Amino acid sequence: MMQGYLILLPIFLFALIQGAFLPLNLVLLTVLVWTALRPPKESLLIAFFAGLILDLAEGTPLGFSSFMLLFLCGLLILYSHRFDSSHPLFLTVFVFISSNLYSLVTNHFFNWPEGLVLAILALIFGFLGKFFLAEIDKEKIKLKI
């Protein structure tokens, strides 16, 4: 159970880097990829705490990023009932749209280059996530037999 929440350590580092000098929203990418690959309850808790960490690192009003991340994760969870949210192509499009929506709400303009970079990273992490989850499932099956 506790292993699932270790993702908060890289999120903390990404929030510090993002708040200091990198204009790329790596926290959003991490939370959305995590939401696509993990159970919904755990993902929503991660989104909430990641938003609080991001607000503290960037100096934005406390809870604003949590609200945005929870909204986007909830939207991804709703779509996961109809589509395979862990599919790399779906995740890529969703990250691109989410990044632009987040940018529109926070900066009042679409930042499509950032969305494109995050979408490419989501495509890479989506394929890696599918590969590693498939390998983990094979190991569990081997252990049970």
C-alpha positions as CSV (number, residue, x, y, z in Angstrom):
1,M,0.0,0.0,0.0
2,M,2.7,2.5,0.9
3,Q,4.7,1.7,-2.3
4,G,2.0,3.5,-4.3
5,Y,2.6,6.7,-2.5
6,L,6.4,6.8,-3.1
7,I,5.6,8.6,-6.3
8,L,5.3,11.8,-4.2
9,L,9.1,11.9,-3.9
10,P,9.6,12.5,-7.7
11,I,6.6,14.8,-7.7
12,F,8.2,16.9,-5.0
13,L,11.4,17.1,-7.0
14,F,9.4,18.0,-10.2
15,A,7.5,20.6,-8.3
16,L,10.7,22.2,-7.0
17,I,12.3,22.2,-10.5
18,Q,9.1,23.5,-12.1
19,G,8.7,26.2,-9.5
20,A,12.3,27.3,-9.8
21,F,13.2,27.4,-13.5
22,L,11.5,24.9,-15.8
23,P,8.3,26.1,-17.4
24,L,7.3,22.5,-18.3
25,N,4.4,21.0,-16.1
26,L,6.0,17.7,-15.2
27,V,3.8,17.3,-12.2
28,L,0.7,17.3,-14.4
29,L,2.3,14.7,-16.7
30,T,3.3,12.5,-13.7
31,V,-0.1,12.7,-12.1
32,L,-1.9,11.9,-15.4
33,V,0.3,9.0,-16.3
34,W,0.0,7.7,-12.7
35,T,-3.8,8.0,-12.9
36,A,-3.9,6.1,-16.2
37,L,-1.8,3.2,-14.7
38,R,-3.0,3.0,-11.1
39,P,-6.4,2.6,-9.2
40,P,-8.6,5.7,-9.1
41,K,-8.7,6.1,-5.3
42,E,-4.9,6.2,-5.0
43,S,-4.6,8.4,-8.1
44,L,-7.0,11.0,-6.6
45,L,-5.0,11.2,-3.4
46,I,-1.8,11.6,-5.3
47,A,-3.4,14.3,-7.4
48,F,-4.5,16.2,-4.3
49,F,-1.1,16.1,-2.5
50,A,0.8,16.8,-5.7
51,G,-1.3,19.9,-6.2
52,L,-0.6,21.1,-2.7
53,I,3.1,20.5,-3.2
54,L,3.0,22.3,-6.5
55,D,1.2,25.3,-4.9
56,L,3.8,25.5,-2.2
57,A,6.6,25.3,-4.7
58,E,5.2,27.9,-7.1
59,G,3.6,30.3,-4.6
60,T,0.2,30.0,-6.1
61,P,-3.0,30.1,-3.9
62,L,-3.1,26.9,-1.8
63,G,-5.5,24.4,-3.3
64,F,-5.7,25.8,-6.8
65,S,-3.4,23.2,-8.4
66,S,-5.0,20.5,-6.3
67,F,-8.4,21.5,-7.8
68,M,-7.1,21.5,-11.3
69,L,-5.3,18.2,-10.9
70,L,-8.3,16.5,-9.3
71,F,-10.6,17.8,-12.0
72,L,-8.3,16.5,-14.8
73,C,-7.7,13.1,-13.0
74,G,-11.4,12.8,-12.4
75,L,-12.0,13.4,-16.1
76,L,-9.4,10.8,-17.0
77,I,-11.0,8.3,-14.6
78,L,-14.4,9.0,-16.2
79,Y,-13.0,8.4,-19.7
80,S,-11.3,5.2,-18.5
81,H,-14.7,3.6,-18.0
82,R,-15.3,4.0,-21.7
83,F,-11.8,3.9,-23.2
84,D,-8.5,2.3,-22.3
85,S,-6.9,5.2,-20.5
86,S,-3.6,3.5,-20.3
87,H,-3.3,3.2,-24.0
88,P,-0.3,5.4,-25.0
89,L,-2.1,7.1,-27.9
90,F,-5.2,8.0,-25.8
91,L,-2.9,9.2,-23.0
92,T,-0.9,11.3,-25.4
93,V,-4.0,13.1,-26.7
94,F,-5.4,13.5,-23.2
95,V,-2.2,15.0,-21.8
96,F,-2.0,17.4,-24.7
97,I,-5.6,18.6,-24.1
98,S,-5.1,18.7,-20.3
99,S,-1.9,20.7,-20.5
100,N,-3.5,23.3,-22.8
101,L,-6.6,23.5,-20.5
102,Y,-4.4,23.8,-17.4
103,S,-2.3,26.5,-19.2
104,L,-5.5,28.3,-20.3
105,V,-6.8,28.4,-16.7
106,T,-3.6,29.4,-15.1
107,N,-1.9,31.7,-17.7
108,H,-5.0,32.7,-19.8
109,F,-3.5,31.4,-23.1
110,F,-2.9,28.1,-24.8
111,N,0.6,26.9,-24.5
112,W,0.6,24.3,-27.3
113,P,4.4,23.9,-27.5
114,E,4.5,22.8,-23.8
115,G,1.5,20.6,-24.5
116,L,3.3,19.0,-27.4
117,V,6.4,18.2,-25.4
118,L,4.3,16.8,-22.6
119,A,2.3,14.7,-25.1
120,I,5.5,13.2,-26.5
121,L,6.8,12.4,-23.0
122,A,3.4,10.9,-22.2
123,L,3.7,8.7,-25.3
124,I,7.1,7.5,-24.2
125,F,6.0,6.9,-20.6
126,G,2.8,5.3,-21.7
127,F,4.7,2.7,-23.7
128,L,7.2,2.2,-20.9
129,G,4.4,1.9,-18.4
130,K,2.5,-0.7,-20.5
131,F,5.7,-2.7,-21.0
132,F,6.7,-2.7,-17.3
133,L,3.2,-3.5,-16.1
134,A,3.0,-6.4,-18.5
135,E,6.4,-7.6,-17.2
136,I,5.2,-7.3,-13.6
137,D,2.0,-9.2,-14.4
138,K,4.0,-12.0,-16.1
139,E,6.1,-12.2,-12.9
140,K,3.0,-12.4,-10.7
141,I,1.6,-15.2,-12.9
142,K,4.9,-17.1,-12.8
143,L,5.0,-16.8,-9.0
144,K,1.4,-18.0,-8.6
145,I,1.9,-21.1,-10.8
